Amino acid sequence: MKVRTVVLLVFFGLLLVAAAAFRILITRDIDGTLSFSFPEEKYLMYRLVPLVSALIVGSALGVSGMGLQVLLRNPLASPWILGLSSGAGLGVMAIMFAEYSTGMTFAGGQTVGAILGAIMSLVLVYALSRRRGGIDPMSMVLVGVVISVLCGSGIMILQHLVPMGLRGSFTTWLMGGLPEIESWQRLGLLGMLVLACTWLVAWWGPTLDAVCLSDDEATSVGVNLPSIRRRLFLVSSVLAAVGVILAGPIAFVGLIAPHGARMMMRCSHRALTIGTALLGALLLITADDLRQLVDLGTGRLPIGIVTSIVGGLLFLLLLVRGRGRV
């Protein structure tokens, strides 16, 4: 690994530590006054849980986006483009609607709904984009867009069927948000899953370098394109589902983190995977820091709105500068 790459990875890590420390120390009093101090023990968990969730979700979405960009050879690829996030969102909404309609509480609740929704989208996209010899990237993009639209329509139908009170809960979830109360066991399991998937993608780094070549060139150097595409699709889908399970639909992190890491690091995919995971976590924690600073009189902004604004502006900057290429 080149010295420049190592220096950048260390730099990303230091920025991540600084952003995390800022998230722990920033305090907004009841009267809206900002201050910086270590919280009392009884409030510490309400900051640690969102912080750990942001680390997990940001890393998951960043690596998922990078995997999909390599898979589809499309710089605009992200978990949304294949309908994975929308499918997981529809699963969550379906569980919430079922619990409201029956008055029962289902085991696993929204987590099970997100997993089932993501699997449903995964199976449909894979089955409908499969061609002789493996997955067709162009068909996958088209099928993913259609699946995303259909899942979005399903979400709107469910919103229409529920009363105003529950409709508000639906809308709040769709804005995206980091949990303040969550079991450490669940966070640990999801964190280990993200770590394992990130390690796998990094391990495949030399193969991903070859996949970015044409099909003929990649095959000539011994790459089994159908196999690596299936593996990338599966791992990227799992990572996207983890993000939705913990934080709901969070936009642009899976698009901006790979672009930013690739633009700054200019290295092989093995190191790029680590850099993308660090940058994805940094983006989400920084967005959480920013929303703590903004008080519009109606509470803090949902983090999904912050990532949409910041990510959209950053992406426009990349396009204007002509550097948003794979």
C-alpha positions in Angstrom: 0.0 0.0 0.0 1.4 3.4 -1.0 2.5 5.9 1.6 0.0 8.5 0.3 -2.8 6.0 0.7 -1.9 5.2 4.2 -1.6 8.9 5.1 -5.1 9.5 3.7 -6.6 6.6 5.6 -5.1 7.9 8.8 -6.3 11.4 8.0 -9.9 10.0 7.5 -9.6 8.2 10.8 -8.5 11.3 12.7 -11.4 13.3 11.1 -13.8 10.5 12.1 -12.5 10.6 15.8 -12.9 14.4 15.8 -16.4 14.3 14.4 -17.4 11.6 17.0 -15.9 13.7 19.8 -17.9 16.7 18.7 -21.1 14.6 18.6 -20.5 13.5 22.2 -19.6 17.0 23.5 -22.2 19.2 21.8 -25.1 20.1 24.1 -28.3 22.1 23.4 -30.0 23.3 26.6 -33.8 23.5 27.0 -33.7 27.2 26.1 -31.8 26.4 22.9 -28.4 27.5 24.0 -25.4 25.6 22.6 -22.5 24.5 24.8 -19.7 21.9 24.7 -19.4 19.7 27.7 -19.3 16.0 28.5 -22.8 14.8 29.2 -24.1 13.4 32.5 -24.0 9.6 32.7 -27.8 9.3 32.4 -27.7 11.2 29.1 -24.5 9.6 27.7 -26.3 6.6 26.1 -28.5 9.0 24.1 -25.4 10.2 22.3 -23.4 7.0 22.1 -26.2 5.0 20.5 -26.7 7.4 17.6 -23.0 7.7 17.2 -22.4 4.0 16.9 -25.4 3.7 14.6 -24.0 6.4 12.4 -20.7 4.5 12.2 -22.5 1.3 11.1 -24.9 2.9 8.7 -22.4 5.3 7.1 -19.9 2.5 6.5 -22.6 0.1 5.2 -24.0 2.6 2.7 -20.6 3.8 1.5 -19.3 0.3 0.8 -22.7 -0.8 -0.7 -22.6 2.2 -3.1 -19.0 1.4 -4.1 -19.9 -2.2 -4.8 -22.8 -1.3 -6.9 -20.8 1.3 -8.9 -18.3 -1.4 -9.7 -21.0 -4.0 -10.5 -22.9 -1.7 -12.8 -19.9 0.3 -14.1 -22.1 3.3 -13.4 -20.9 6.3 -11.4 -24.5 7.1 -10.4 -25.2 3.7 -8.8 -26.3 3.6 -5.2 -28.5 1.4 -3.1 -31.5 3.3 -4.3 -30.9 2.6 -8.0 -31.6 -1.1 -7.5 -34.7 -0.6 -5.4 -33.1 -2.2 -2.4 -33.7 0.7 0.0 -37.3 1.2 -1.3 -38.0 -2.5 -0.9 -36.8 -2.4 2.7 -38.8 0.7 3.3 -41.9 -0.9 2.0 -41.3 -3.9 4.3 -41.1 -1.6 7.3 -44.3 0.2 6.3 -46.1 -3.1 5.7 -45.2 -4.3 9.2 -46.3 -0.9 10.8 -49.6 -1.1 8.9 -50.2 -4.8 9.9 -49.6 -4.0 13.5 -52.0 -1.1 13.3 -54.7 -3.2 11.5 -54.5 -6.2 13.8 -53.6 -4.5 17.1 -50.8 -7.1 17.5 -47.1 -6.7 17.8 -45.0 -8.9 15.6 -41.7 -10.4 16.7 -38.8 -8.6 15.2 -41.1 -5.8 14.1 -39.6 -3.3 11.7 -36.3 -5.2 11.5 -38.0 -8.2 10.0 -40.0 -6.0 7.7 -36.9 -4.3 6.3 -35.1 -7.7 5.8 -38.1 -9.2 4.0 -38.6 -6.1 1.9 -34.9 -6.0 0.9 -34.9 -9.8 0.1 -38.1 -9.3 -2.0 -36.4 -6.6 -4.1 -33.2 -8.6 -4.3 -34.9 -11.6 -5.7 -37.0 -9.6 -8.2 -34.1 -7.6 -9.5 -31.8 -10.6 -9.7 -34.5 -12.8 -11.4 -35.6 -10.2 -13.9 -32.1 -9.0 -14.9 -30.6 -12.5 -15.2 -29.4 -13.4 -18.7 -27.6 -16.5 -20.0 -24.1 -16.3 -18.6 -25.0 -14.2 -15.6 -26.3 -10.8 -14.6 -26.8 -8.1 -17.2 -25.8 -4.7 -15.6 -28.0 -2.6 -18.0 -31.1 -4.7 -17.3 -30.4 -4.6 -13.6 -30.4 -0.8 -13.6 -33.7 -0.7 -15.5 -35.4 -3.3 -13.4 -34.1 -1.6 -10.2 -35.6 1.7 -11.2 -39.0 0.1 -11.9 -38.9 -1.9 -8.6 -38.0 1.3 -6.7 -41.0 3.1 -8.3 -43.4 0.3 -7.5 -42.2 0.1 -3.9 -42.6 3.9 -3.6 -46.1 3.5 -4.9 -46.8 0.8 -2.3 -45.5 3.0 0.5 -47.8 5.9 -0.6 -50.8 3.5 -0.7 -50.1 2.4 2.9 -49.8 6.0 4.0 -53.2 6.7 2.4 -54.8 3.8 4.2 -53.8 4.7 7.8 -55.1 7.5 10.0 -53.4 10.8 10.3 -51.5 9.9 13.5 -49.9 6.8 12.1 -49.4 8.7 8.8 -47.1 11.1 10.7 -45.1 8.1 12.0 -44.7 6.9 8.4 -43.6 10.3 7.2 -41.1 10.7 10.1 -39.5 7.3 9.3 -39.2 8.1 5.6 -37.2 11.2 6.5 -34.5 9.0 8.0 -33.2 9.2 11.6 -30.6 7.6 13.8 -32.0 5.7 16.8 -31.4 7.1 20.3 -32.5 3.9 22.0 -31.3 0.6 20.7 -29.9 -2.6 22.3 -26.2 -3.0 22.2 -26.6 -6.6 21.2 -28.5 -5.6 18.0 -25.9 -2.9 17.3 -23.1 -5.4 17.8 -24.6 -8.0 15.5 -25.3 -5.4 12.7 -21.8 -3.9 13.2 -20.1 -7.3 12.9 -22.2 -8.0 9.8 -21.0 -4.7 8.2 -17.4 -5.4 9.2 -17.5 -8.9 7.6 -19.1 -7.6 4.4 -16.5 -4.7 4.2 -13.7 -7.2 4.7 -15.0 -9.4 1.9 -15.2 -6.5 -0.5 -11.7 -5.4 0.4 -10.4 -9.0 0.0 -11.9 -9.0 -3.6 -10.1 -5.7 -4.3 -7.7 -7.0 -7.0 -10.6 -8.7 -8.7 -12.7 -5.5 -8.6 -9.8 -3.6 -10.3 -10.1 -6.1 -13.2 -13.9 -5.9 -13.3 -13.6 -2.1 -14.1 -12.0 -3.2 -17.4 -14.2 -4.3 -20.3 -15.8 -7.8 -20.1 -13.2 -9.2 -22.6 -10.2 -7.8 -20.7 -11.5 -8.9 -17.3 -12.2 -12.4 -18.6 -8.8 -12.6 -20.3 -7.0 -12.0 -16.9 -9.0 -14.8 -15.3 -12.0 -13.0 -13.7 -15.2 -15.0 -13.4 -17.6 -12.1 -14.1 -20.9 -13.9 -13.4 -19.6 -15.1 -10.0 -18.1 -11.7 -8.8 -21.3 -9.9 -10.0 -23.5 -12.2 -8.0 -21.3 -11.8 -4.9 -21.1 -8.0 -5.2 -24.9 -7.9 -5.7 -25.5 -10.0 -2.6 -23.1 -8.2 -0.3 -24.2 -4.7 -1.5 -27.8 -5.7 -0.9 -27.1 -6.9 2.7 -25.2 -3.6 3.5 -28.0 -1.5 2.1 -30.6 -3.4 4.2 -28.5 -2.8 7.3 -28.6 0.9 6.7 -32.4 0.9 6.3 -32.9 -1.3 9.3 -31.1 1.1 11.6 -31.7 4.6 10.1 -34.4 4.4 7.5 -33.9 5.8 4.0 -30.6 7.9 4.1 -29.8 9.5 0.7 -26.6 10.3 -1.0 -24.1 8.7 1.4 -23.8 5.6 -0.8 -23.2 7.9 -3.8 -20.9 10.6 -2.4 -18.6 8.4 -0.2 -17.2 6.2 -3.0 -16.8 9.3 -5.3 -15.0 11.2 -2.6 -12.7 8.4 -1.6 -11.9 7.6 -5.3 -11.2 11.2 -6.1 -8.8 11.7 -3.2 -7.2 8.3 -2.9 -6.8 7.2 -6.6 -5.8 3.7 -5.5 -6.8 0.0 -5.9 -10.1 -1.2 -4.6 -8.6 -3.0 -1.6 -7.6 0.3 0.0 -10.5 2.2 -1.6 -13.0 0.0 0.3 -11.5 0.9 3.6 -11.4 4.6 2.7 -15.0 4.5 1.5 -16.1 2.9 4.7 -14.3 5.6 6.8 -15.6 8.4 4.6 -19.2 7.1 4.7 -19.1 7.0 8.5 -17.5 10.4 8.5 -20.2 11.9 6.3 -23.1 10.6 8.4 -21.5 11.6 11.7 -20.8 15.1 10.3 -24.4 15.4 9.1 -25.5 14.4 12.6 -23.2 17.1 14.0 -24.6 19.7 11.7 -28.2 19.0 12.6 -27.4 19.5 16.3 -26.4 23.1 15.4 -29.7 23.9 13.6 -32.8 24.7 15.5 -35.8 25.8 13.5 -38.1 26.0 16.5 -39.7 22.6 15.7 -36.8 20.3 16.9 -33.7 19.1 15.1 -33.9 18.3 11.4 -34.1 14.6 10.5 -30.6 13.4 9.4 -32.0 12.2 6.1 -32.9 15.8 5.1 -29.4 17.0 6.1 -27.7 14.2 4.0 -30.0 15.1 1.0 -29.1 18.8 1.1 -25.3 18.3 1.8 -25.0 15.3 -0.5 -26.9 17.0 -3.3 -24.7 20.1 -3.2 -21.6 18.0 -3.1 -22.7 15.9 -6.1 -23.6 19.0 -8.1 -20.1 20.3 -7.3 -18.6 17.1 -8.6 -20.6 17.3 -11.8 -19.7 21.0 -12.4 -16.0 20.3 -11.9 -16.3 17.3 -14.2 -14.7 15.0 -11.7 -17.6 12.7 -10.8 -16.4 9.8 -12.9 -15.6 6.3 -12.0 
